[in-house]
Amino acid sequence: MIAVSTDDLKGAEYAVQEFGAQFPVAYSSRDPAVPSEYGVFNLHGDGLASASTFIIGKDGQLKWKDVGTRYSEHVPASTIIARLKELEG
């Protein structure tokens, strides 16, 4: 699991500490290349990446995604876990 944040380093670092993330967080502050590549940057004309979750298989193929309707909309962890279990077969 990896998170990509378009926040500045301070904002993203706060989120890591606040939520106790146990996975890497990549920072792309002021460079929308990663969220743009995934098609989730500036969807609403706000200059922000929409909160999104992507499950990529070991084969490198996209298996599932959820794109929030705004930057603050997050998919529940229970949904992600359910999708992972479905994919695991």
C-alpha positions as CSV (number, residue, x, y, z in Angstrom):
1,M,0.0,0.0,0.0
2,I,1.2,3.5,-0.8
3,A,-0.5,6.9,-0.5
4,V,0.2,9.8,-2.8
5,S,-0.5,13.2,-1.4
6,T,-0.6,16.5,-3.2
7,D,-0.5,18.4,0.1
8,D,2.7,20.2,1.0
9,L,5.1,18.1,3.1
10,K,3.8,19.6,6.4
11,G,0.1,18.8,5.6
12,A,0.8,15.3,4.5
13,E,3.2,14.7,7.4
14,Y,0.5,15.8,9.8
15,A,-1.9,13.3,8.3
16,V,0.6,10.4,8.7
17,Q,1.1,11.3,12.3
18,E,-2.6,11.9,13.0
19,F,-3.8,8.7,11.5
20,G,-0.7,6.5,12.2
21,A,-0.2,5.4,8.6
22,Q,1.9,2.3,8.5
23,F,2.7,2.6,4.8
24,P,4.7,4.9,2.6
25,V,3.3,8.3,1.7
26,A,4.7,9.9,-1.5
27,Y,4.5,13.7,-1.8
28,S,3.8,15.4,-5.1
29,S,3.2,18.9,-3.8
30,R,2.8,21.4,-6.7
31,D,3.3,18.7,-9.2
32,P,0.1,17.1,-10.3
33,A,1.7,14.5,-12.5
34,V,0.7,11.5,-10.5
35,P,-2.9,12.4,-9.9
36,S,-3.2,13.6,-13.5
37,E,-1.8,10.3,-14.8
38,Y,-4.5,8.5,-12.8
39,G,-7.2,10.9,-14.1
40,V,-8.1,12.3,-10.7
41,F,-6.6,15.8,-10.7
42,N,-8.8,18.9,-11.0
43,L,-12.0,17.0,-11.8
44,H,-14.1,19.7,-10.3
45,G,-12.0,22.7,-11.3
46,D,-10.6,23.1,-7.8
47,G,-7.0,22.4,-8.6
48,L,-7.0,19.4,-6.2
49,A,-6.8,15.7,-6.6
50,S,-10.0,13.9,-5.8
51,A,-9.6,11.4,-3.0
52,S,-9.2,8.1,-4.8
53,T,-8.3,4.5,-4.1
54,F,-6.8,2.1,-6.7
55,I,-6.1,-1.6,-6.3
56,I,-3.4,-2.7,-8.6
57,G,-2.8,-6.5,-9.0
58,K,0.5,-8.2,-8.8
59,D,0.4,-8.3,-12.6
60,G,0.4,-4.5,-12.6
61,Q,-3.2,-4.2,-13.9
62,L,-5.9,-2.1,-12.4
63,K,-8.3,-4.4,-10.5
64,W,-10.6,-1.8,-8.8
65,K,-10.9,1.9,-8.2
66,D,-13.0,4.4,-6.3
67,V,-12.8,8.1,-7.2
68,G,-14.4,10.5,-4.8
69,T,-16.6,13.3,-5.9
70,R,-14.4,15.8,-4.1
71,Y,-11.0,15.9,-2.4
72,S,-12.4,15.1,1.0
73,E,-14.5,12.1,0.1
74,H,-12.8,8.9,1.1
75,V,-13.8,5.3,0.5
76,P,-14.4,3.4,3.8
77,A,-11.6,1.0,4.8
78,S,-14.3,-1.8,5.1
79,T,-15.1,-1.3,1.4
80,I,-11.4,-1.6,0.5
81,I,-11.0,-4.8,2.6
82,A,-14.1,-6.3,1.0
83,R,-12.8,-5.6,-2.5
84,L,-9.4,-7.1,-1.6
85,K,-11.1,-10.3,-0.3
86,E,-13.2,-10.5,-3.5
87,L,-10.1,-10.2,-5.7
88,E,-8.2,-12.8,-3.6
89,G,-10.9,-15.2,-4.7
